[in-house]
Amino acid sequence: MNQALQQLHSRIATILIAAIFDGDDIDDLLDLREHEPFDSSWVAADKALDEYRSRVSLDAESLSLIDQIREHAYKRVYTLIQNPDAAAFVSDDFGMIATAVALDFRHDFIVSLWSDYQAGFFSRGRLIPKPGQIH
């Protein structure tokens, strides 16, 4: 589990690049995330993850790695575009992704979110559900 989290942590710098946000108004992108269908899908995935996490405990090392991943994602995005709101959104996404990895939790929305980041895309609007797991 921790090896997968460490791999995720090491990939942040190569995944979170300025090109993810190029050509788009950051505030417009964030607005799209705060409206349907993205917002309710994100909240539903987070709730499902929280419910699962309440039944499965994580060790202190995993919790620490998740915190480090969130912090690294926040700082990386803030350094790239100097937008604290965008950095917070990305940090929350990576926190959810990292927690899902640590718990080996599968959820189509979370897999789709991760897939978009790997493709260099900042998710918004409707995500195409992708079954499977995060690799």
KEKE-3310 file (N, C-alpha, C; in steps of 0.2 Angstrom, whole numbers, plus 5000, padded with zeros to 4 digits):
npx = (5004:5009:5019:5013:5007:5019:5023:5013:5015:5028:5025:5018:5024:5027:5014:5006:5007:5009:5002:4990:4981:4982:4976:4963:4952:4955:4946:4934:4935:4935:4922:4915:4917:4910:4897:4883:4886:4897:4900:4891:4894:4907:4906:4898:4907:4917:4909:4906:4919:4923:4913:4918:4930:4928:4926:4937:4954:4968:4986:4998:5008:5003:4993:5001:5008:4997:4994:5006:5005:4994:4998:5010:5004:4996:5005:5013:5003:5000:5013:5014:5003:4999:4986:4976:4964:4962:4973:4969:4958:4964:4972:4963:4957:4968:4970:4959:4961:4973:4969:4960:4969:4977:4967:4964:4952:4939:4931:4921:4921:4932:4943:4941:4944:4957:4962:4960:4969:4981:4981:4983:4973:4962:4949:4932:4914:4905:4911:4917:4913:4925:4928:4937:4954:4965:4981)
npy = (4994:5007:5008:5010:5023:5030:5030:5037:5049:5053:5055:5067:5079:5077:5075:5086:5099:5115:5116:5109:5119:5128:5140:5141:5150:5151:5153:5151:5137:5132:5136:5128:5116:5117:5116:5106:5093:5089:5093:5086:5073:5072:5074:5063:5053:5055:5054:5040:5035:5040:5033:5019:5020:5022:5010:5003:5004:5015:5014:5024:5028:5028:5037:5049:5049:5052:5065:5071:5070:5077:5090:5092:5092:5104:5114:5112:5116:5129:5135:5134:5141:5151:5152:5150:5144:5135:5127:5121:5114:5104:5098:5093:5084:5075:5071:5063:5053:5048:5042:5033:5024:5020:5013:5003:5005:5005:5016:5022:5036:5041:5034:5039:5053:5052:5047:5057:5067:5060:5061:5074:5083:5094:5090:5093:5097:5084:5068:5054:5038:5027:5011:5001:5001:5012:5015)
npz = (5000:5005:4996:4984:4987:4988:4975:4969:4975:4970:4957:4956:4952:4938:4933:4937:4929:4921:4909:4911:4914:4904:4892:4897:4908:4924:4935:4928:4926:4939:4943:4935:4941:4953:4950:4944:4933:4940:4953:4962:4959:4963:4977:4980:4977:4987:4999:4998:4999:5012:5019:5017:5022:5036:5040:5038:5044:5043:5043:5052:5044:5031:5033:5035:5023:5014:5018:5015:5001:4998:5002:4994:4981:4982:4984:4972:4962:4966:4965:4951:4945:4954:4961:4974:4976:4965:4968:4980:4976:4968:4978:4986:4977:4975:4988:4989:4979:4984:4996:4991:4985:4995:5003:4993:4987:4976:4964:4951:4948:4955:4949:4936:4938:4941:4930:4921:4926:4923:4910:4907:4910:4918:4927:4925:4923:4916:4920:4911:4916:4922:4925:4936:4943:4951:4944)
capx = (5000:5013:5023:5008:5006:5025:5023:5009:5018:5033:5022:5015:5028:5026:5007:5003:5010:5005:4998:4983:4977:4983:4971:4957:4952:4955:4940:4929:4936:4933:4915:4912:4918:4906:4890:4882:4886:4904:4900:4887:4898:4913:4903:4896:4913:4920:4905:4907:4926:4922:4910:4922:4936:4925:4926:4944:4959:4974:4991:5000:5013:4999:4990:5006:5009:4992:4995:5011:5003:4989:5002:5014:4999:4994:5011:5014:4999:5001:5019:5013:4998:4997:4979:4975:4958:4964:4978:4965:4954:4968:4974:4957:4957:4974:4969:4954:4964:4978:4965:4957:4975:4979:4962:4962:4945:4937:4925:4922:4923:4939:4947:4941:4947:4965:4964:4960:4975:4987:4980:4985:4967:4959:4942:4926:4909:4903:4917:4915:4915:4930:4928:4944:4957:4970:4988)
capy = (5000:5012:5009:5014:5030:5033:5031:5043:5056:5054:5057:5073:5085:5076:5075:5093:5104:5121:5114:5107:5125:5133:5142:5142:5155:5147:5154:5147:5130:5131:5137:5122:5110:5119:5115:5100:5087:5087:5093:5080:5066:5072:5073:5056:5048:5057:5051:5033:5034:5041:5027:5014:5022:5022:5003:5001:5009:5016:5015:5031:5030:5029:5044:5054:5050:5055:5072:5074:5070:5083:5096:5093:5094:5111:5118:5112:5120:5136:5137:5135:5146:5156:5152:5146:5140:5129:5123:5118:5109:5099:5095:5088:5078:5071:5067:5057:5048:5044:5038:5027:5020:5017:5008:4999:5007:5007:5020:5024:5043:5042:5032:5044:5059:5051:5046:5064:5070:5057:5063:5081:5087:5096:5088:5097:5094:5077:5063:5047:5033:5022:5006:4998:5004:5017:5013)
capz = (5000:5005:4989:4979:4989:4987:4968:4967:4978:4966:4950:4956:4948:4931:4931:4938:4925:4919:4903:4913:4915:4899:4888:4901:4913:4930:4938:4924:4927:4946:4943:4932:4946:4958:4948:4941:4936:4943:4961:4965:4958:4967:4984:4981:4978:4993:5004:4998:5001:5019:5022:5017:5027:5043:5042:5037:5047:5039:5048:5053:5039:5026:5034:5034:5015:5011:5020:5011:4994:4997:5003:4988:4976:4983:4983:4965:4958:4968:4962:4944:4943:4960:4962:4980:4975:4961:4972:4985:4973:4966:4984:4988:4972:4976:4994:4988:4975:4988:5001:4988:4983:5002:5005:4988:4986:4968:4963:4944:4947:4957:4943:4930:4940:4941:4923:4918:4928:4920:4903:4907:4909:4924:4927:4926:4920:4917:4919:4909:4922:4921:4930:4937:4949:4950:4944)
cpx = (5004:5018:5019:5008:5013:5026:5019:5012:5024:5031:5019:5018:5027:5019:5004:5008:5006:5000:4991:4979:4978:4977:4964:4957:4951:4948:4934:4929:4934:4926:4912:4912:4913:4898:4890:4885:4892:4903:4897:4891:4904:4911:4901:4902:4916:4916:4906:4914:4926:4919:4914:4928:4934:4925:4933:4949:4965:4980:4994:5005:5008:4995:4995:5008:5003:4992:5000:5009:4998:4993:5007:5010:4997:5000:5013:5010:4999:5007:5018:5008:4996:4990:4978:4969:4959:4968:4974:4960:4958:4971:4969:4956:4962:4973:4964:4957:4969:4974:4962:4963:4976:4974:4961:4955:4944:4931:4926:4924:4930:4944:4947:4944:4955:4967:4965:4967:4981:4987:4982:4979:4964:4952:4937:4920:4907:4909:4914:4918:4920:4930:4936:4947:4963:4977:4992)
cpy = (5006:5013:5012:5021:5033:5035:5037:5049:5058:5057:5064:5079:5083:5076:5083:5098:5110:5120:5112:5113:5129:5134:5142:5147:5150:5147:5151:5140:5128:5131:5130:5116:5111:5118:5108:5099:5085:5087:5088:5074:5066:5071:5066:5051:5049:5054:5043:5031:5034:5035:5021:5015:5021:5014:4999:5006:5009:5017:5022:5033:5031:5036:5050:5055:5053:5063:5075:5075:5076:5090:5097:5095:5101:5115:5118:5116:5127:5139:5138:5140:5152:5157:5147:5142:5134:5124:5118:5112:5103:5095:5090:5082:5073:5067:5062:5052:5044:5040:5032:5022:5016:5012:5003:4999:5009:5010:5023:5032:5044:5040:5036:5050:5058:5050:5053:5067:5067:5059:5071:5085:5088:5095:5093:5095:5087:5072:5057:5042:5028:5017:5004:5001:5009:5014:5018)
cpz = (5000:4999:4984:4980:4987:4979:4966:4969:4973:4959:4950:4952:4940:4929:4932:4935:4923:4913:4905:4913:4909:4895:4891:4906:4919:4934:4935:4926:4934:4946:4940:4937:4952:4956:4945:4934:4940:4951:4964:4964:4962:4975:4985:4981:4984:4999:5004:5000:5009:5022:5023:5022:5034:5045:5041:5040:5043:5045:5047:5047:5033:5027:5033:5026:5012:5012:5016:5003:4993:4997:4996:4982:4976:4982:4976:4961:4960:4965:4954:4942:4948:4961:4968:4980:4971:4965:4977:4982:4971:4972:4986:4984:4974:4983:4993:4984:4980:4993:4998:4986:4990:5004:4999:4986:4978:4968:4956:4944:4949:4952:4937:4932:4939:4934:4919:4920:4924:4912:4902:4907:4916:4924:4928:4922:4921:4915:4916:4914:4919:4926:4931:4943:4946:4950:4942)
residu = (MET:ASN:GLN:ALA:LEU:GLN:GLN:LEU:HIS:SER:ARG:ILE:ALA:THR:ILE:LEU:ILE:ALA:ALA:ILE:PHE:ASP:GLY:ASP:ASP:ILE:ASP:ASP:LEU:LEU:ASP:LEU:ARG:GLU:HIS:GLU:PRO:PHE:ASP:SER:SER:TRP:VAL:ALA:ALA:ASP:LYS:ALA:LEU:ASP:GLU:TYR:ARG:SER:ARG:VAL:SER:LEU:ASP:ALA:GLU:SER:LEU:SER:LEU:ILE:ASP:GLN:ILE:ARG:GLU:HIS:ALA:TYR:LYS:ARG:VAL:TYR:THR:LEU:ILE:GLN:ASN:PRO:ASP:ALA:ALA:ALA:PHE:VAL:SER:ASP:ASP:PHE:GLY:MET:ILE:ALA:THR:ALA:VAL:ALA:LEU:ASP:PHE:ARG:HIS:ASP:PHE:ILE:VAL:SER:LEU:TRP:SER:ASP:TYR:GLN:ALA:GLY:PHE:PHE:SER:ARG:GLY:ARG:LEU:ILE:PRO:LYS:PRO:GLY:GLN:ILE:HIS)
# end
